[in-house]
């Protein structure tokens, strides 16, 4: 590759990352609807035209960020399935992952949660993207719950679908609470508390 070409591609990649980082900060701090392209360009230190050069619009930026979040979740779900761990250990692994990943990518993990509350009923494409993400999330929690009930580890008095929904809600809630009060909450301690609450709710004796 020619040095000039490599330099141009590096500048292009750097600018794209600037735009994505700026959009992420504003989508989370101001809300998707309030984060205009003008604000995103200013936050990124670029012109409005430069933002449109790389992305067709605000929704394209959001989809790119949701794709990045989806990749993070896809990776941990694949690791859980390949781990050979029992259902309790898989849930503990997942909550630990939330804490570890949230320490470096907190805004990216809370973005789907916030946008699901802000934009799902207003943009069909965004709603479809979020529904696909959360369907995978629910399916993974349902798989772990089903295996736990089948093995007699988890209480089976509540249907799998509802158990899975509560697990999603608890982990989403943990991430939101951590984001809101990150200045005074320790992510690791929060994860340990979440694991105890989750396992107790599933009928597992917590030591």
C-alpha positions as CSV (number, residue, x, y, z in Angstrom):
1,X,0.0,0.0,0.0
2,X,1.3,3.4,-0.9
3,X,2.2,5.7,2.1
4,X,-0.1,8.5,0.9
5,X,-3.0,6.0,0.4
6,X,-2.4,4.5,3.9
7,X,-2.3,8.0,5.4
8,X,-5.6,9.0,3.8
9,X,-7.3,5.8,5.0
10,X,-6.0,6.3,8.5
11,X,-7.3,9.9,8.5
12,X,-10.6,8.6,7.2
13,X,-10.8,6.0,9.9
14,X,-9.9,8.5,12.6
15,X,-12.6,10.9,11.4
16,X,-15.2,8.1,11.4
17,X,-14.3,7.1,14.9
18,X,-14.5,10.8,16.0
19,X,-18.0,11.0,14.6
20,X,-19.1,7.7,16.2
21,X,-17.6,8.7,19.6
22,X,-19.3,12.1,19.5
23,X,-22.6,10.6,18.5
24,X,-22.4,8.0,21.2
25,X,-21.7,10.6,23.9
26,X,-24.6,12.8,22.7
27,X,-27.1,10.0,22.1
28,X,-26.6,8.9,25.7
29,X,-26.2,12.3,27.4
30,X,-28.9,14.3,25.5
31,X,-31.1,11.5,24.0
32,X,-31.3,10.4,20.4
33,X,-33.9,12.9,19.4
34,X,-32.1,15.9,20.8
35,X,-28.7,15.0,19.4
36,X,-28.6,16.9,16.1
37,X,-26.1,16.4,13.3
38,X,-24.9,20.0,14.1
39,X,-24.2,19.0,17.7
40,X,-22.5,15.8,16.6
41,X,-20.2,17.6,14.1
42,X,-19.3,20.2,16.8
43,X,-18.6,17.5,19.3
44,X,-16.4,15.6,16.8
45,X,-14.6,18.8,15.8
46,X,-15.6,18.3,12.2
47,X,-17.9,20.1,9.8
48,X,-21.5,19.1,9.3
49,X,-20.6,18.2,5.7
50,X,-17.9,15.9,6.9
51,X,-20.4,14.0,9.1
52,X,-22.7,13.5,6.1
53,X,-19.7,12.4,4.0
54,X,-19.2,9.4,6.2
55,X,-22.8,8.8,7.3
56,X,-26.1,9.4,5.5
57,X,-27.8,10.8,8.6
58,X,-28.4,10.4,12.3
59,X,-30.1,7.1,12.0
60,X,-27.1,5.6,10.1
61,X,-24.9,6.7,13.0
62,X,-27.3,5.0,15.5
63,X,-27.4,1.8,13.5
64,X,-23.6,1.7,13.4
65,X,-23.4,2.1,17.2
66,X,-26.1,-0.5,17.8
67,X,-24.1,-2.9,15.5
68,X,-21.0,-2.3,17.7
69,X,-23.1,-3.0,20.8
70,X,-24.6,-6.1,19.2
71,X,-21.1,-7.4,18.4
72,X,-20.1,-7.2,22.0
73,X,-23.2,-9.1,23.1
74,X,-22.8,-11.7,20.3
75,X,-19.2,-12.4,21.5
76,X,-20.2,-13.0,25.1
77,X,-23.2,-15.2,24.1
78,X,-20.9,-17.3,21.9
79,X,-18.4,-17.6,24.8
80,X,-21.2,-18.7,27.2
81,X,-22.4,-21.4,24.8
82,X,-18.9,-22.7,24.2
83,X,-17.9,-22.6,27.8
84,X,-19.4,-25.9,28.9
85,X,-20.2,-24.2,32.2
86,X,-23.4,-25.0,34.2
87,X,-26.3,-22.5,34.1
88,X,-25.3,-20.8,37.4
89,X,-21.7,-20.3,36.2
90,X,-23.0,-19.0,32.8
91,X,-25.1,-16.3,34.6
92,X,-22.2,-15.4,36.8
93,X,-19.9,-15.1,33.7
94,X,-22.5,-12.9,32.0
95,X,-22.9,-10.5,34.9
96,X,-19.1,-10.4,35.3
97,X,-18.8,-9.6,31.6
98,X,-21.3,-6.7,32.1
99,X,-19.1,-5.3,34.8
100,X,-15.8,-5.8,32.9
101,X,-17.1,-4.5,29.6
102,X,-19.0,-1.7,31.2
103,X,-15.8,-0.4,32.8
104,X,-14.5,0.3,29.3
105,X,-17.7,0.6,27.1
106,X,-20.3,1.9,29.6
107,X,-22.0,4.3,27.1
108,X,-22.1,1.6,24.4
109,X,-23.8,-0.9,26.7
110,X,-26.5,1.6,28.0
111,X,-27.2,3.0,24.5
112,X,-29.6,0.2,23.4
113,X,-31.4,0.5,26.7
114,X,-31.9,4.2,26.5
115,X,-32.8,4.2,22.8
116,X,-35.3,1.4,23.3
117,X,-37.2,3.8,25.7
118,X,-36.8,6.8,23.4
119,X,-37.1,5.8,19.8
120,X,-38.6,2.3,19.4
121,X,-42.1,3.6,18.7
122,X,-41.0,6.4,16.4
123,X,-38.7,4.8,13.8
124,X,-39.5,1.4,12.4
125,X,-36.0,0.6,11.3
126,X,-34.5,1.4,14.7
127,X,-37.3,-0.6,16.4
128,X,-36.5,-3.6,14.2
129,X,-32.8,-3.3,15.0
130,X,-33.5,-3.2,18.8
131,X,-36.0,-6.0,18.6
132,X,-33.5,-8.2,16.9
133,X,-30.9,-7.4,19.6
134,X,-33.2,-8.0,22.5
135,X,-34.6,-11.1,20.9
136,X,-31.1,-12.6,20.9
137,X,-30.6,-11.4,24.5
138,X,-33.9,-12.9,25.7
139,X,-33.2,-16.2,23.8
140,X,-29.8,-16.5,25.6
141,X,-31.3,-15.9,29.0
142,X,-34.1,-18.3,28.2
143,X,-31.6,-21.0,27.1
144,X,-29.7,-20.7,30.4
145,X,-33.0,-20.7,32.4
146,X,-34.4,-23.7,30.6
147,X,-31.2,-25.7,31.1
148,X,-31.2,-24.7,34.8
149,X,-34.8,-25.8,35.3
150,X,-34.1,-29.0,33.4
151,X,-31.2,-29.8,35.6
152,X,-33.2,-29.0,38.7
153,X,-30.9,-26.1,39.6
154,X,-33.5,-23.3,39.1
155,X,-37.0,-22.9,40.5
156,X,-39.4,-24.0,37.7
157,X,-42.6,-22.4,39.1
158,X,-42.2,-19.4,36.8
159,X,-42.3,-19.9,33.0
160,X,-39.0,-19.7,31.1
161,X,-40.1,-16.7,29.0
162,X,-40.9,-14.6,32.1
163,X,-37.8,-15.7,33.9
164,X,-35.7,-14.6,30.9
165,X,-37.4,-11.3,30.8
166,X,-36.6,-10.6,34.4
167,X,-32.9,-11.6,33.9
168,X,-32.7,-9.1,31.0
169,X,-34.4,-6.4,33.1
170,X,-32.1,-7.0,36.0
171,X,-28.9,-6.8,34.0
172,X,-30.2,-3.8,32.0
173,X,-31.2,-2.1,35.3
174,X,-27.7,-2.8,36.8
175,X,-26.0,-1.1,33.8
176,X,-28.4,1.9,34.0
177,X,-27.9,2.3,37.7
178,X,-24.1,2.1,37.3
179,X,-24.2,4.7,34.6
180,X,-26.4,7.1,36.6
181,X,-24.2,6.8,39.8
182,X,-20.8,5.8,38.4
183,X,-19.2,8.4,40.6
184,X,-20.2,6.5,43.7
185,X,-20.9,2.9,42.7
186,X,-18.2,0.3,42.2
187,X,-18.9,-1.9,39.1
188,X,-17.4,-5.1,40.6
189,X,-19.4,-4.7,43.9
190,X,-22.5,-4.0,41.9
191,X,-22.0,-7.1,39.8
192,X,-21.6,-9.3,42.9
193,X,-24.8,-7.9,44.4
194,X,-26.6,-8.5,41.1
195,X,-25.4,-12.1,40.9
196,X,-26.7,-12.7,44.5
197,X,-30.1,-11.2,43.7
198,X,-30.4,-13.1,40.4
199,X,-29.4,-16.5,41.8
200,X,-31.6,-16.0,44.9
201,X,-34.6,-15.2,42.7
202,X,-33.9,-18.4,40.7
203,X,-34.0,-20.4,43.9
204,X,-30.3,-21.0,44.1
205,X,-28.8,-21.0,47.6
206,X,-26.3,-18.1,47.7
207,X,-23.3,-18.6,50.0
